[in-house]
């Protein structure tokens, strides 16, 4: 169910948030963002239910995920003991409900961005140490499942962490986050192996984003003097313009998003006010309307979200606000979608000592 105090706060603050966002857009890109067209927000329930998947082999939080075929890839992040940053990387086969460890990440990183395109998994940015811009990285690396190997690619134009990487066609889009030029969107063209720069959405971090119907949708997030927000904006690569869309029925920061094969964009997770969130909102681009779906069973933040078909997966994340982790895998599907059989499994054991492939945070250093 919805958290009443957050939903009430969201509704009370929508006008103020919209005014701030409008003022910011006018300052950075006066002609690049179109106002939202009239649309009804539908607060109806989308029928479906949550299921439990095979737990992660290691507890993780502040991670990202990407889908290739029937598999979801994730890794890095925070893990016990407190302050450890990881290079662990693995694949979750949604058909067999099984995890497989893969070649470690090229760098230990938390708050990274991840997407899949051109039959590869792409890892961008993130923090290699403490939560400081100087320790956000510019790296872009590509993983090839055929060779189980990472290849360094051209660095991003600047440092970025806690943003989102979205794949659309043969291009990768870096939106939001903390670091250099947060009001800009960086675009990597896979064919030409080169970066370009474009106006970005309203600056915010710990946000969600997804591609649907040839457009990029950026939703929710926090920071830059706004607190948690429910803003929704869409970028059209054909016109190079951003459009404001109806705000989400609630707000969240530290949440994530993914688009299912029916084009809908699912958003869940987050933290604030001393707790974590499980509200589950679904945006339908066809009707330009939001729907409220069944809440995520285990409220979490710092999660990896991904979709396979019409199934929406949420992996890892912290159960408590702040530094926390889990091995949880939960996924939602509409009632009319066939789902894999859920086997009986032993409870996941949370390790209390260091895990191979992870390192402790070191004093602040400058990072590539």
PyMOL commands that set and color helices and strands:
alter all, ss='L'
color gray80, all
select helices_A, chain A and resi 4-28+133-135
alter helices_A, ss='H'
color red, helices_A
select strands_A, chain A and resi 33-34+45-46+48-52+64-68+71-75+78-79+84-86+89-93+98-101+113-117+120-124+140-144+149-153+160-161+164-168+171-175+178-179+184-189+194-199+208-212+215-221+229-236+241-245+255-259+265-269+271-272+275-276+280-284+289-293+304-308+311-315+329-334+358-360
alter strands_A, ss='S'
color yellow, strands_A
deselect
rebuild
show_as cartoon
